[in-house]
């Protein structure tokens, strides 16, 4: 009987923890303040000036080996 009570208590605690984690993800959001946003913009501009550009899926497929290795 004690094992069943412990198992049910474990399930209840796990479900409550899961619900709290799901609610936290939906209701607690983070937004950058002005200083953080300024640093992010400064870094983005520095990357663009140095020639960085984000690759799209066609660029990635073009630059990686998708055919495998031929030993012959």
C-alpha positions in Angstrom: 0.0 0.0 0.0 2.9 2.4 0.8 4.4 1.7 -2.6 1.2 2.7 -4.4 0.9 6.0 -2.3 4.6 6.8 -3.1 4.0 6.1 -6.8 0.9 8.3 -6.9 2.7 11.1 -5.0 5.6 10.8 -7.5 3.2 11.1 -10.5 1.4 14.1 -8.9 4.7 15.9 -8.2 5.9 15.2 -11.7 2.7 16.5 -13.3 2.7 19.7 -11.1 6.3 20.3 -12.0 5.5 19.8 -15.7 2.6 22.2 -15.5 4.7 24.9 -13.8 7.4 24.5 -16.5 4.9 24.8 -19.3 3.2 27.9 -17.7 6.6 29.5 -17.1 7.4 29.2 -20.8 4.2 30.8 -21.8 3.8 33.6 -19.3 7.4 34.6 -18.4 9.0 36.4 -21.4 12.3 38.2 -21.7 12.8 41.4 -23.7 16.1 43.1 -24.2 16.5 46.6 -22.7 18.0 49.5 -24.6 21.6 48.8 -23.7 21.4 45.1 -24.7 19.6 46.0 -27.9 22.3 48.6 -28.7 25.1 46.0 -28.2 23.3 43.5 -30.4 22.9 46.1 -33.1 26.5 47.1 -32.9 27.6 43.5 -33.1 25.3 42.9 -36.1 26.8 45.9 -37.9 30.3 44.8 -37.2 29.6 41.4 -38.6 28.0 42.8 -41.7 31.0 45.1 -42.3 33.4 42.2 -42.1 31.6 40.3 -44.8 29.5 37.9 -42.7 26.2 36.8 -44.1 23.8 34.2 -43.0 23.6 31.1 -45.2 20.3 29.9 -46.4 19.5 26.2 -47.0 20.7 26.3 -50.7 24.1 27.7 -49.7 24.5 25.1 -47.0 23.7 22.2 -49.4 26.1 23.7 -52.0 29.0 23.9 -49.5 28.7 20.5 -47.7 29.2 17.1 -49.1 25.7 15.6 -49.5 26.8 12.7 -51.8 28.9 10.8 -49.4 32.4 9.4 -49.8 33.3 7.3 -52.8 36.2 4.9 -52.0 36.6 3.8 -55.6 
